[in-house]
């Protein structure tokens, strides 16, 4: 059993399958529209078996998530028309055979950045449907950053009254310090009711929403709303630029108390056992030595770790674990239970796993889906590393350098969709697909069962028609379609 199975318990209760299949007890007689829940089917969570004969379909699953996967696989076998149908009950032709399946990793995630460019609730719900269709089960929702605060916190209304809105945005990657922007106001936020609906919608699809509230860097939007949170106390605006803002949170008890209140609200809204506190790319230039000394720290470089330990301890009191970007490995005194998201490469993730930390692999060199998909001049957003669908399919989440006795520390992997250059759901579609389909197979299938030579054919013949049926505006294998072409300029995330 993967270690993450214990972090995301899913009771065997109701099953959301769009009306395709119903749950029955192990003793029930299976009909073509029944999934039998049998915990003894497999030692693997989310496992299922489909038996297709001339007499009908029999499905057995180890738990409710497995039953949902069985229904999704059945839809795949039925073809694109089943993706258009609200209900697949009726007369369909299926090939006879048996499918026995279970996921390789328990954390099969996608980060969706709604802080840089806001996505309406309906778009997030649609994205959850697309995740479910690909058997992905963790949505890492990046809710706060320098460019926007998207999380309503009733105790602090200015976080969304002020922090959720900016005067404009950089178009492309301008030189650091360039004050220009496009002059188009941008903003939006999710009410508490919106977020509860997102969490419930995800739960029905056996997806866990992991919220992220960044500290102590990537916090300029919060500081714009409440200047006293900032390291200098000076008024600032919500940032219009990309990159790394120099404005950081003040290392004071008052700021900690503020964020404890924020996190109290977060854990009330989100049922995830994991909450991300960021901890990455933290400039130390605006902190003073005496501030560190007042906290009993040797230097300002120790302040980010103090933030993570203090607020992580508060989350632990709520029974939640902290997820941090791999920069947290640079901080002394990292708490033992912190999960590490390895984004700068695989080295930090390997070191974290060897040190006894659970790890989610998300290296920018392989699974940053906002990065360009080719070197072709028609590529609309030519940022980051050029990574094709085939490149993503070739990714292996277990680093070659990781000792075998630490393999279990890799909970899984996560594709990243940062939205500095993705300003609409259509742009998200283009960046995500079909590369996200390749990633979904990477985190689901055993390494030895993956088929690099056959994947492009299967994608073109079978899966792209499904994406067409779902209305996904993916990047065509031969390049951007005419309406997807738009000039861009080089740049990088964060």
N, C-alpha and C positions, 0 to 999 in steps of 0.2 A: 504493500500500500504506500502511495506517495505521501510524504509528510503533509502536503497541503490538504489532503482529504480531511484531516482533523480540524483544519481551519475553516473550512466551508461546509459544515454539516448540512445536508439536505434531507429532511424527513420524507419517508415514503408516504406521501399523501396525494393530493390532487395532481393531475397531470395536464399540462397545457399542450395540446396537439392540434389545435385548430379544428377539432371535431373529427380528426382522422381516426383515432384509436381511443379505446377506453381502458381503464385499469381494472384488472380482475385479481382475485386472490389466487394463491398457488393451487388451490384445489379446484378452481373453476375450470370448466371445459372451454378451451380457447376456440373462438370463432375467428373468421377472417378480419374482424374489426376489434380484436381484443389483445391487450398486452397482459401477460401473466407476470406479476411481480414475484420473483423467486430469489431471495437473498443468497441462496446456495448455488445459484447459477455459476458464479465466478468469484474469485477473490478480488477482482478489480472493480472499483467504483465505476458507475456509469456504463457498465458492460450490458450488452444485449445480444440476442440471437433472433434472426428472422429465418423461418423455414417456409419456402414457397413451393407449393405442390399444385397439381391440377384441382385439388379440392379447396384450395384457398391459402391464406397466409396465417401462420401462427407465429406470434412474437412473444419472447420471454425476456425479461430484463431484471437486473439485480436490484435496481432501485428506480425511483421516479424519473431521475435524469436519464437513465438508460432507456426507459420507456419512451421518453421524448426523442432521444436519438434514433430509436427504432422507427418512430413515425417520420422523422426527417429523412432517414435513409429510404423509406418507402416512397416518399415524395420524389426523391432523386430518381429512383428506379422507374417511376411512372412517367418521367419526362417533363419538359417545360410546361405543358398544359396544366400539370398538377400544381405548379407554382403560381399559375394564374387563378386557380380555383380556390374559393373560400373553404370548400369542403370536398374531400376526395372520396367520400362514400359513393359507391355506384359501380359501374362496370368498367373495369380497366384490364388491359393485358399486361402480364408480367412474365419475365423469364423465370422458369423454375430453378431452384437452387437454394443454398443456405448461406447466410451471412452471419458470422460470429465476430464481434468487434468490441473493442474497448479502447479508451484513449491512453496514449503513452504518458502524457503529463496531466497533472491536476490543475495547473495554472496555464490556461490557454487564453492569453489576454490581448487586449488592444487598448492603448492609451488614446483618448480623444480629447484634444486640447480645445476647450470652449472658452478659455480665458483670452487668448489672443484675438480670435474672431468668434463671436457668440453664435451658437446654433440654437434655433428655437426648439422648444420641447418636442414638437412633432418630428423634427429631424433626428433628435436623439432617440425617440421611440422607434423610428424607422431603422436607425443604425442598429439598435438592439435586435430587431427582426432579422437583419442581415447577418449579425453575429450568430444568432441562434441557427439560422440556416446553414452556417458553416461549423456548427458545434463548438464555437468559442464560448468561454464561460466567465471571463472577467473583463468588465469594462472599467478601466482606470480613468476616472473623470477628473481632468485637470481644471479645477474650478477657480483658482486665484493666481494672479501673476502681476507683473508691473503694469500690464496693459489692460487689466480689467478684473473686477471682483464679481463673480457670478452667483454667489451663494447668499440668499437672504438670511440675515441673523437678526431676529426681532429686537434683541437688546441693543444693537448698534445699527440703526437705520441708515446712517450716512455711508456705510460700506457699499450699499447698492444705490442710494440716492446720488452719491458722488463717485464712488469707486467703480461703478459699473459702466461709466461713460467716458469716452475720450474725444478730443476735438478732431482727430484724424489719425491716419496710419501711414507709415512708410510704405511706399510701393517698391518692392524689391529690397535689396540690401544696400543702404546708403552708407557712406563713411561714418564711423563712430563719431558722435557729437553733432552730426548734421541735424539742424533744427527743422528742416522742411518736412512737410507731410502732404497728403492728398487733399486736406481740407474737408473730408467727408466725415461728419460725426458718426461714431460707431458705439454701440453698447447693447445692453440687455442683461437680464439676470433671471434666475429661477426662484420663484416663490417657494416657501416651504411646502405648499400643496403640490407644486410642480415636481419637486424633488421626491416627495413621497410617492407620487404617481410613477415617476421613473424607476424608483427602487422596486415598487410592487410589480410593475410591468416586466422588469428584468427578472425578478424572482420567479414569476410565472414561467419564464423561459429558462430557468435554471442558470441564470447569469447573476453574478455578484457585482455590484457597483462599488468600487473602491474609490472613495473621495480623496482629493488632494488639496490641502491648504498649505501653501509654501511658507516656510520660515527658515532662517531670518532674512534671507535674500528673496529676490523676486517678489517684493512686497510693496512696490511703489503705489499701487492702486489703493491699498489699505492706508498707507501713509497720507495719500492725497485726501482721503476721507477724514482721517484723524491725525493731523500733523504731530501730535504728541507721541505717536507711536514711533516716529522716525528717530534715527540716531542723532540728528541735529535739532529736531523740533521745528525746522523751517517748513513753511508751506510749499507743497509741490503739486503738480498736476498729474493726473493719470498719464502714464507714458505713452507717447505715440510711436516710439522707435522700437526696434528689435535689439537683441543682444542682451547685455548684462548691465542693469542699472546699478549705480553706486549707492543708491538709497537703501539702507538696511534698517531693520528694527532696532530700537534702543534696547540694550541688555539690562532691563530693569524689572523689578517685581511687578510694577504696574502693567507693563506690557505682557508679562507672563499671565497675570490675572485676566487681562483682556482676552488673550488667546485661549485661556482655559474656558472662558465663557463661550467663545466661538466653538471650541471642540465639544463642549457639553451639548450644544445644539446639533453639531455634526453627528455625534453618536446617537442622538435621539432620532434623527432622520434616517441615517444609513444603518443597515443591519450588517454590514461587512465586518468581519473580525479584524480587518486590517484597515488602517488609515495612513495615508501618505503625508508626511510632513516636509517633503522636499529635501532641504539641507544642502542643495547643490549651488555651485557658482556664487559663493558668498564673498563679496569684497569686504575687506577689513579696514579700509583706509579711513572711514568716518568714525571708527571707535577709538577710544583713548585708553591708555594704559591704566589710568586710575579707575576706569569703569570695570576693567577686568579684575583689578586688585580688590575692588569692593565686593566682588563675587567670590573671592578666594582663588582666582585663576592667575596663572603665571604670565599670560600674555593675551593680547586681543585674538590671536589665532585660536585660542581655546574657547572663545565665545560661541561659535556655531555648535560645538559639541555640547556646551551647557544648555543651549536652547533645546537641542534634540533630547537630551537626557531628562530635562525638567518637564517638557510637554509630553514626551514619551511616557514618563512615569504617570502623568495624569491620565493618559489613554489607558495605561495598564490598570489603573484603578477602576476603569469602566470595563475591564476585560478585553481590551483591544490591543493589537500589536501594531508597532510602528513600521512603516515602510519608508526607506530613504534612498535617494539616489546614491550611486557608489562614491560620491564625494564624502559621504559620512565615514568612509574607511580612513580618511585623512585626519579625522578628529580623534583625539585621545579620549579614552573612557567610554567607547561605544557600548551601549547596553547589550547584553547577550542575546536578547530576544528580537533585536531589530532585523527585519528583512532588508536585503540589499538588492536594489535594481541596478544591474551592471550595464550602464549606458555608454561609457567612454571607450568601451572595448570589453575584452573578456578577462583581462588581467585582474581587475579589482574583484570581479565576481568569483574568479578562481581563488583568490586570497581569502575572500569572505567565507566561501564554502569550507576551505581548509581550516579556517579559524572557528568553524562551528555555527556560522550564520546560514539561515535559509536564503536562497538566492533566486531572483527572477532575471533571466538573461534577456537583455534588450539592447545589444550593442549597435551604435549608430552606423557602424560600417556595414551592417547586414539588414537590419529590420526597421530603419527609419523610412516610413512610406511617404513622407513629405519630400524626400530627396528625389531628384530627377530620375526618369526611367530610361533615358538614353542620352547620347551626345548629339542627337539630331537637332538641326537648327529650328525645327518646328516645335521642339519640346517647350511647352508654355511656361514652366517655372523651373529654370535650369539651376537649381540649388543643390548643394551637398554632393554626395557620392552618386554616381550613376549606377543604379541597381535595377536590373530587369526582373521580370517574373521568374525567369530561370535562376537568377542569382539568389532570390529569396528562397526558392525551392531547395537550393543547394545548402542552405544554412543548417548547421548542426548545433543544437542548444547545449550539448554537453561539451565543454572545452576539451581539446585534446590533451592539454596539460593537467587536467584535473585528476587527481588520484581516484582510483575506482572506489575506495572506501568513503569518498566524499560525494559521489554521484547523487546520492539520495538527497543531498542538500539543494540541488537544482530543482525547484518546484515546477519549473516550466519556463516559458518564454512569453514575450510580449512585443507585439508590433506597435510602433509609435506613429501617431498622426498629429504632428504639431502643425498649427494653423496660421503661422505668420503669413504665409503665402497662399492660404486656402480660405478664401473669404465668403464661401457659400457652400451649401450642401452639394452642389454640382462639382465644385472643385475637390471636395472631400471624396466623392465618388471616383473621380478621375485618378486621384493619388492612391486611393486604397485598392481599387480593383483593376485587374484581377490578381494583383500581388497578394492581397489578403487571403485569397483562395489558396494560393501556394503556401502561405504561412500556416493556414489552418491545417493543411495536410502534414506540414512539418511537425507541429505540436501534437497531432493526433496519432500519426502512424509510427510504428517502430522503424528505426533507422534502416534496418535490413529489408523492410517491405516497401520502402519508397522507390519510385520508378522514374528517375529523371528523364530517361529517353521517351517514356510513354506519356509523361504528364502534359506536354504541349498539345499532343493529339487529343487526349481526353478533355483538356480544357476547351479546345476549339470546337470539338464535335458535340460535347455534352454539356459543359458547364456554362460557357458563354451564352447559349440559348436560355439557360435558366436565369442568368443575370438580366438578359433582355426581358424576360417575362416579369422579373421583379422591378423593372424600370431603372436599373443601375446604369449610370452613364460612365462606364468603365473606359479605360484606354484600350483601343483596339491593338491587337498584336503587332500590326504593321505601322503603328504610330498614331498620333492624335487625329481625331476626326476634325473636319473643317471648323466646326463650332467650338472645338476645344483648344484651338490654337490661339495663343495670345503671347505677345512679347514679354519676356521677363529679364531680370538681371541677376547676376550671381549672388549667392548669399548662403548663410548657414543658420541652423536653429540656435536659439538662445545665445 
